[in-house]
Amino acid sequence: MSTAETSPLLGDASLPDPVNAKKDSRVRSTVTVDDRASTCSGSDYDEPVASGWLYFSIISCVIGTSFSFGYSLGCINTPAVVMQGVYSQWYNNTYHSDISSGELTILWAVTVSIYIFGGMIGGVVGGSIADKFGRKRTMMVGNILQIASTLLMFSSKWIQRYEVIIAARLIYGFYGGVTTVATPLYLNEISPPLLRGKIGTIHQLTIVVALSLSQVLGLPQLLGSEQTFYYLLALPVVTGVLHWLMFFFCPESPSWLYLFKKDKEGARAALEKLRRNSDLSFELDEYHKQEVQMTSAAQVSVTDMFTSYRTRPLIVACIMHCSQQLSGVNAVIFYSTSIFRTAGLAHNDAQYATLSLGGIMILMTFVCMVLVDKLGRRTLHLSGLAGCMVSLISLTVFLTVEKENPGLTWSCLCIASVGVFIISFNVGPGSIPWFYTSELFEPNSARWAVSISIAVNWLCNFAVGVSFLHLQDWLQDIVFVPFLVLGVLFWIFLYARAPETKGTTVLEITQHYKTLYDMPNMLMRERLHYQVFHDVQT
């Protein structure tokens, strides 16, 4: 990029002359991370090198947060029939009568959905808790709730009351909601600028690993029997204790220390621990600029998120999360066994086919990790979402044809469609929304943005969980059409509105939205918006 060019996000601010870069070691807020690396020589700027402590901090963080979240999503799916049978026995022992099938269905629906309800509450308050007490302390103290709720579920082996499991899953869900806010924030804030995309996807990678593991362990041959499912529910105690033992030695988020605790020396010490023999001036300078902006601006309230320049990126973030949950992924995964059975597979074969999806999810999340900092967040998300829509079309067609003309060919095509859906989802929508939101907002408003968007995510999850069976009874073979329609609408909106955050700073993104907000003419506003996307992508 030449000195005569302008910043792609601001359009009117000149970039510094690289010839005179030595005169000022600080980079202006209008320079992107990629510009900084390309315009300055190695003696002026070296991209921070990750230290062993960074990788240790990442593992210590996700093993007790992302892993617990993913594990809790799948641990009751595989042994669902077994657990419902146990519920019937407990009901009979307590009330000396048999439970009706309708009551059992409602009871099980409450067991599943109460976790999501707790997650919505945790998601709403998670940002405020993480800002007040710090990312690290929030996760460590919250992990006590996770351990306690897991032990409470295990105690049902002797108490023999389903209310115990329901109450424990409510607490577990609250912890899950808090960690889906705090974990992406922490991972984003401890990462070197050019590694934020890769490290951000580790959250989703750990989720799918834990989800797959819980479904495998839930097989009757392992821990999914009537006598052993208690141990399946109790397994997160192990990762919770490991999280405490390991995360205790890890540094707090340097961004939180600098901007919220006002501990500048502590922030520098944390950065020095997370970086290996690196120039910290760029990151510290960004903290300083964000601090100046936060000091000059009024305290951000939740009302401000809907009445200022922050509204536009907030809508983008919420639609990102809607496109993740309303893409149909939960419907495909939660009911994939029945889809495979409908496609003609025997029950055992269908169950194993469902488990094989976990391996595909893990593999494709690795692919996303490799591509996210090369192709960009926006490109991957839109590409993955488009793939999901195409696979839903093919799945609907093949299921309809297979019902009229049963045959191995149509069954295989149904299975292939599900596989393509899982591949597409994990390349983009599965990972990107978790860390994308925090890249759109300055720290003093990020907590509200992340909390609101995560709450929307959980709400969409809840809506799919309680409505899909009714949709299936009503629409039958075309049950995925509503998700297809929503997916197309989300794709169009995000194509027109979602900015690319790869290689840009938070201050650039913020300044861009402020410029748009201050423009009285809507036509000019839209022209600038599209011009920004064109410049960034080219």
Summary of the structure (lengths in Angstrom):
residues: 538
radius of gyration: 24.2
end to end distance: 11.8
largest distance: 85.4
contacts: 1965
relative contact order: 0.13
helix: 77%
strand: 1%
